[in-house]
């Protein structure tokens, strides 16, 4: 919550939280619950799920939850949709109760959009099923239609998600923090295949990348190593836990483990505000995205708020009361 409040005060545009399960280093299992809490703690910033892993849920439930969130913070709610389980295989099985859950993702997204807009065609199995709150409830109560709606994004790191976002005419968020994903191909597909929709007349995209800023570049790199170690632990089928920089430095690695640690430490945009800002600007120029999002999450308390503050100060954005 402290990071969200800091981002709100320092003029950031969005604050997203992603759904993860059974991962000690990532505590958000329910983005809607956290967003509801943050509607009272923030005033200006957009709040969103980056994202909800839709195969873990019934689309009607997500439509109702985010309809309520938009009622709590009108015009400030984003709903990013992903298809990864957000956890390990055993936990995914416990959540989804069956194989092939990912295969139904496009259908689930279509259903969710239908519930949000209450516009299933006649004869559709859900044409008489209505998300509350939503347009149907307003009509039944002779109340004005909602003036705002959750902004729905498609999330991913592959051509699959790019094609779906293009077909739906929705904004597209590419997660670059996960690995050597081919963002160039994905963005080309999204832009070339984009079909204008009622909510978006041209492609609109975002790229996210791990970011850690400190006045001491070496300290930023040490913090980046905690994320890298969490990734290594996950590859070893151990819990995704953020160890301290000291624990990471003391860990005796194999050659392969050292390569993984170095890879993910180097992949993070870690350094002083000037250095990190330059890399973020280069990323924006290379990808031509409309927004760049910083992915936070380190071991040391206060490090995320420090990144938020130092980047804002670098760009001369004054803090709001």
C-alpha positions in Angstrom: 0.0 0.0 0.0 2.9 2.3 0.7 4.2 1.9 -2.8 0.7 2.7 -4.3 0.4 5.8 -2.2 3.9 6.9 -3.2 3.1 6.4 -6.9 -0.1 8.4 -6.4 1.7 11.3 -4.8 4.5 11.4 -7.3 2.3 11.6 -10.4 2.4 8.1 -11.9 -0.4 7.1 -14.2 -1.1 3.5 -13.2 -0.5 1.1 -10.4 -1.1 -2.6 -11.2 -0.9 -5.8 -9.1 -0.7 -9.3 -10.6 -2.3 -12.5 -9.3 0.0 -15.0 -7.9 -0.5 -18.0 -5.7 1.7 -20.0 -3.3 4.6 -17.7 -3.8 6.1 -16.2 -0.6 7.8 -13.3 -2.4 4.6 -12.2 -4.1 1.7 -11.6 -1.8 -1.2 -10.7 -4.1 -3.5 -13.6 -4.6 -6.5 -11.4 -5.2 -5.9 -8.2 -7.1 -9.6 -7.1 -6.7 -9.3 -7.2 -2.9 -6.2 -5.1 -2.9 -7.6 -2.6 -5.5 -10.7 -2.2 -3.3 -8.5 -1.3 -0.4 -6.4 1.1 -2.4 -9.4 3.1 -3.8 -9.6 4.7 -0.3 -5.8 5.2 -0.1 -5.2 6.9 -3.4 -6.8 9.9 -5.2 -5.6 10.2 -8.8 -3.7 7.1 -10.0 -5.4 4.4 -12.0 -5.6 1.1 -10.1 -5.6 -2.2 -11.9 -4.9 -5.9 -12.1 -1.8 -6.7 -14.2 -3.4 -9.1 -14.2 -6.2 -11.4 -13.3 -5.4 -14.9 -14.5 -8.8 -15.5 -16.1 -8.6 -19.3 -16.4 -8.6 -19.4 -12.6 -12.0 -17.7 -12.4 -15.5 -17.6 -13.7 -15.8 -14.6 -16.1 -19.1 -13.5 -14.5 -17.5 -13.2 -11.0 -14.6 -11.0 -12.4 -17.1 -8.8 -14.3 -19.1 -8.3 -11.1 -15.9 -7.6 -9.0 -14.5 -5.1 -11.4 -17.9 -3.5 -12.0 -18.0 -2.8 -8.2 -14.4 -1.5 -8.2 -15.3 1.0 -11.0 -18.2 2.1 -8.9 -15.8 2.7 -6.0 -13.3 4.6 -8.1 -15.0 5.7 -11.3 -12.7 6.0 -14.3 -9.7 4.7 -12.4 -9.9 0.9 -12.8 -8.0 -1.3 -15.2 -8.6 -5.0 -15.8 -5.6 -6.7 -17.3 -6.3 -10.3 -18.4 -3.7 -13.1 -18.5 -3.9 -16.8 -19.1 -0.9 -18.1 -17.1 -1.7 -19.8 -13.8 0.4 -17.5 -11.8 1.9 -20.3 -9.7 3.3 -23.8 -9.8 1.8 -26.8 -11.5 0.2 -28.4 -8.4 -1.3 -25.2 -7.3 -2.6 -24.5 -10.8 -4.3 -27.9 -10.7 -5.9 -27.0 -7.4 -7.2 -23.7 -8.9 -8.3 -24.9 -12.3 -9.4 -28.5 -11.6 -8.7 -29.7 -15.0 -6.4 -29.8 -18.0 -6.8 -27.5 -21.0 -7.9 -24.4 -19.0 -5.7 -22.2 -21.2 -7.4 -23.4 -24.4 -10.7 -21.7 -23.4 -9.0 -18.3 -22.7 -10.3 -16.5 -25.8 -13.8 -17.7 -25.1 -13.5 -16.6 -21.5 -12.4 -13.1 -22.5 -15.3 -12.8 -24.9 -17.7 -13.9 -22.1 -16.2 -11.4 -19.7 -16.6 -8.5 -22.1 -20.2 -9.6 -22.7 -20.9 -9.5 -19.0 -19.2 -6.1 -18.6 -21.2 -4.5 -21.4 -24.3 -6.6 -21.0 -24.4 -7.1 -24.7 -24.7 -10.8 -25.4 -26.6 -11.4 -28.7 -30.1 -12.9 -28.6 -29.9 -16.6 -28.3 -26.6 -16.7 -26.5 -26.6 -19.0 -23.4 -25.9 -16.0 -21.2 -28.1 -13.4 -22.8 -30.3 -13.4 -19.7 -27.4 -13.5 -17.2 -26.4 -10.1 -16.0 -23.4 -8.8 -14.0 -24.3 -6.7 -11.0 -23.4 -3.9 -10.8 -23.6 -3.0 -14.4 -25.8 -1.6 -17.2 -28.7 -4.1 -16.6 -29.0 -3.2 -12.9 -29.1 0.5 -13.8 -31.8 0.0 -16.4 -33.9 -2.1 -13.9 -33.7 0.6 -11.3 -34.3 3.4 -13.9 -30.9 4.9 -13.0 -28.5 6.6 -15.4 -26.2 4.2 -17.2 -22.6 4.0 -15.8 -20.5 6.7 -17.2 -17.2 4.8 -16.8 -16.1 1.2 -17.2 -13.1 -0.8 -16.3 -10.4 -0.5 -19.0 -9.8 -4.0 -20.2 -6.2 -4.9 -21.3 -4.8 -8.1 -22.8 -1.5 -9.2 -21.1 1.1 -11.5 -22.5 4.6 -12.0 -23.8 4.0 -13.9 -27.0 2.4 -13.6 -30.5 -0.7 -15.4 -29.1 -1.6 -12.6 -26.8 -0.8 -10.0 -29.4 -3.2 -11.6 -31.9 -6.0 -11.7 -29.3 -5.5 -8.1 -28.3 -5.6 -7.1 -32.0 -8.7 -9.1 -32.7 -10.5 -7.6 -29.8 -9.3 -4.0 -30.4 -8.1 -3.7 -26.9 -4.9 -2.3 -25.4 -2.0 -4.7 -25.1 0.6 -5.0 -22.3 3.8 -6.9 -22.9 5.7 -8.4 -20.0 9.4 -8.1 -20.8 10.5 -8.9 -17.2 9.9 -12.6 -17.7 12.7 -13.5 -20.2 14.0 -13.1 -23.7 10.5 -12.8 -25.2 10.3 -11.5 -28.8 8.6 -8.1 -28.2 9.4 -6.9 -31.7 7.4 -9.7 -33.4 4.5 -9.4 -30.9 4.2 -5.7 -31.3 4.3 -6.0 -35.1 1.5 -8.5 -35.1 -0.6 -6.4 -32.7 -0.2 -3.3 -34.8 -0.7 -5.0 -38.2 -3.6 -7.1 -37.2 -5.4 -4.5 -35.0 -9.1 -4.2 -35.5 -10.7 -0.9 -34.3 -13.3 -1.4 -31.6 -15.9 0.6 -29.7 -13.2 1.4 -27.1 -10.1 1.9 -29.1 -9.7 3.2 -32.7 -5.9 2.5 -32.9 -3.4 0.2 -31.3 -2.3 1.2 -27.8 0.5 -0.7 -26.0 2.5 -0.9 -22.9 5.8 -2.7 -21.9 6.8 -3.6 -18.4 10.3 -4.2 -17.1 11.9 -4.8 -13.7 13.2 -1.6 -12.3 15.3 -0.7 -9.2 16.7 2.8 -8.6 19.1 4.0 -5.9 21.5 6.9 -5.5 24.1 4.1 -5.2 24.2 2.0 -8.5 25.9 -0.9 -6.7 23.1 -1.0 -4.1 20.5 -1.1 -6.9 22.3 -4.1 -8.5 22.4 -5.8 -5.1 18.7 -5.4 -4.8 18.2 -6.7 -8.3 20.0 -9.9 -7.3 17.2 -10.7 -4.8 14.7 -10.9 -7.7 17.2 -13.0 -9.7 17.6 -15.4 -6.8 13.8 -15.7 -6.5 13.7 -16.7 -10.2 16.5 -19.2 -9.7 14.6 -20.8 -6.8 11.5 -21.1 -8.9 13.5 -22.9 -11.7 14.7 -25.3 -9.0 11.1 -25.9 -7.9 11.6 -24.1 -4.7 9.3 -21.3 -3.4 9.7 -17.9 -5.0 11.2 -16.1 -2.0 13.0 -12.8 -1.9 16.2 -13.4 0.1 18.3 -10.6 1.4 21.2 -9.3 -0.8 23.6 -10.7 1.8 22.0 -14.2 1.6 22.3 -14.0 -2.2 25.9 -13.0 -2.1 26.7 -15.8 0.3 24.9 -18.5 -1.8 27.4 -20.9 -3.3 26.4 -21.4 -6.9 27.1 -23.9 -9.6 28.2 -22.6 -13.0 24.7 -22.9 -14.4 23.1 -21.2 -11.4 25.6 -18.3 -11.6 24.7 -17.8 -15.2 21.0 -17.7 -14.3 21.6 -15.2 -11.5 23.7 -13.0 -13.7 21.2 -13.1 -16.5 18.2 -12.0 -14.4 20.3 -9.5 -12.4 21.5 -7.9 -15.7 18.0 -8.0 -17.2 16.6 -5.7 -14.5 17.0 -2.0 -15.1 19.0 -1.3 -12.0 21.1 1.8 -11.2 20.8 5.5 -10.6 17.8 7.4 -11.7 19.6 9.0 -14.6 20.9 5.6 -15.9 17.6 3.8 -15.4 15.6 6.6 -17.0 17.9 6.5 -20.0 17.3 2.8 -20.4 13.6 3.2 -20.1 13.6 5.9 -22.7 15.6 3.7 -25.1 13.2 0.9 -24.5 10.3 3.1 -25.4 12.0 4.3 -28.6 12.9 0.7 -29.6 9.4 -0.6 -29.1 7.3 2.5 -29.9 4.9 1.7 -27.0 2.6 4.3 -25.6 3.5 3.6 -22.0 6.4 2.0 -20.0 5.6 0.4 -16.7 8.2 -0.3 -14.0 7.9 -3.7 -12.2 8.9 -3.4 -8.6 9.5 -6.0 -5.9 12.7 -6.3 -3.9 13.8 -7.6 -0.5 14.5 -4.4 1.3 11.7 -2.5 2.9 11.3 1.0 1.3 13.3 0.2 -1.8 10.2 0.2 -4.1 9.0 3.6 -2.8 12.6 4.9 -3.3 12.5 3.8 -6.9 9.1 5.6 -7.4 10.4 8.8 -5.8 13.8 9.0 -7.5 12.4 8.5 -11.0 9.7 11.1 -10.4 12.4 13.5 -9.1 14.5 12.8 -12.1 11.7 13.9 -14.4 10.9 16.9 -12.3 7.4 15.7 -11.2 6.5 17.5 -8.0 5.0 15.4 -5.2 1.4 16.0 -4.4 0.2 16.4 -0.8 
